[in-house]
Amino acid sequence: MISRVALFLLVIIFQAMHLFAQQEITVALTEFARDDRFDRLNSNLALFELKNDTMLTWDFEGLRKAKTIAIIKPEGFKAYAYGFVFFAGNNQGNNPGFITVLIGNPYHAKPTLFADLNNNNNFTDDNYSAVLPWRGDTSEIELCISGTKLCTKIKFTRHLMESNQMYKELMNEFYQLTYPTRKFIGMNHCYRIQQYQIKCGLVHAGGDSIRVALFDANNNGLYNEPDSDRFVLANLTDTIFYPFDDLYSSTISKKSGFCFIDKNGKQIEFVSASPYGDNITFNVLDQTNNIGHVKVGKKLPRFKYITWKGDRQKISKLKKYELYIYFGSPQAINFAADTLALRVLASSYSKSIRVIGFIEVNKSYELSIFGQYSYLNWILAYKNKDLNRKLGIRGLPSSIYTKKRRRVVRYNLTPNELLQELKRKG
């Protein structure tokens, strides 16, 4: 029987091994970055003419009746227009959920923006102004609610006079019909606005240089809210983050161990973050997580996939073969070595194994180019977010090795590790 002293020593050793196997890192998040919706969304900042130094309040859902509010404006401009920028972090004043802005000389080449950051209907005491861009030009502006660290960064682009005429005519008509008590100044004098909801930083972790980030899901200036905001990873060379793709992101949870992303055979586990997205702390574990995986010995669910040629296939057609399903990206470390090993697997074990590679690319045509010029002997298919979720894939690279009829044998064997294992078995 193990003595109490020996048992105590075993516990100490186990805890030391666990601590050694993980590395806690804190990273400063110093940059705003784009998410994958940033360039797709086409939100317009509607501007209405200021009359008699009064404006009408704004309600996004239109449930509250607009009220007339007297305002104090800065002097020195020939004309004024007002509008509302969505920001859930502002819950005070007459327009909760928005920051009220006033534009001096809205019809000129370089209008001036003022923001009522203290919600007192006075645009002269906020100590804030910014010059807005001319047609087609852009400028980036950061607005912070007075007395708080709640901020939003916005990219303003003034609409071009000669482009998107049909869209602008439709929007002109919409604003005039929807807000008949306000004078809309016209789309040619308004702005496309794009709001940054990602804050990121660089770190070397798990043998790889990566970008780590927080996503402010409800756009309220807080970045660490459980069940809402998300922990996100990106490759060093990526310029866009994907907060809605479970391969690259995970929802922050109140429970430890539930917010993580697998990357290069390691688990990047969220620990904590500053409320305002100034920094983030995470663990790097020398293992991946099996949450969402089909248990070893059980069958993978049936699924369909699309090859790089556009052919739709059913996995059930391969039930007579063992399967090695690989999930990878050209940006991941060891990708070249992995794809070389996939070729060897497919050729050396062609009678018993079928190899399928789901490869992450930024543009669909990149997969077609890869398929055309790589002379593949394995099945190249498009990555699918729903399939990743169905199979419990939480990071790149990952893999699933199955026996016939999709019965799971192992997860996260690299192609070379599987080759070596098959060679040992003869």
Buried (B, 14 or more C-beta within 10 A) or exposed (E): EEEEEEEEEEEEEEEEEEEEEBBEBBBEBEEBBBBEEBEEEEEBBBBBBBEEEEBBBBBEEEEEEBEEBEBBBBEEBEBBBBBBBBBBBBEEBBBBBBBBBBBBBBEBEEBBBBBBBBBBBBBBEBEBBBEBBEBEEEBEBEBBBBEEBBBBBBBBBBBEEEEEEEEBEEBBEBBEEEBEEBBBBBBBBBBBBBBBBBBBBBBEBBEBEBBBBBBBBEBBBBBBBEEBBBBBBBBEEBEBBBBBBBBBBBBBBEEEEBBBBBBBBBBBBBBEBBEBBBBBEBBBBEEBBBEEBBEEEEBBEEBEBBBBEEEEBEBEEBEEBBBBBBBBBBBBBBBEEBBEBBBBBBEEBEEEBBBBBBBBBEEEEBBBEBBEEEEBEBBBBBBBEEBBBBBBBBBBBBBBBBBEBBBBBBBBBBBBBBBEEBEEEE
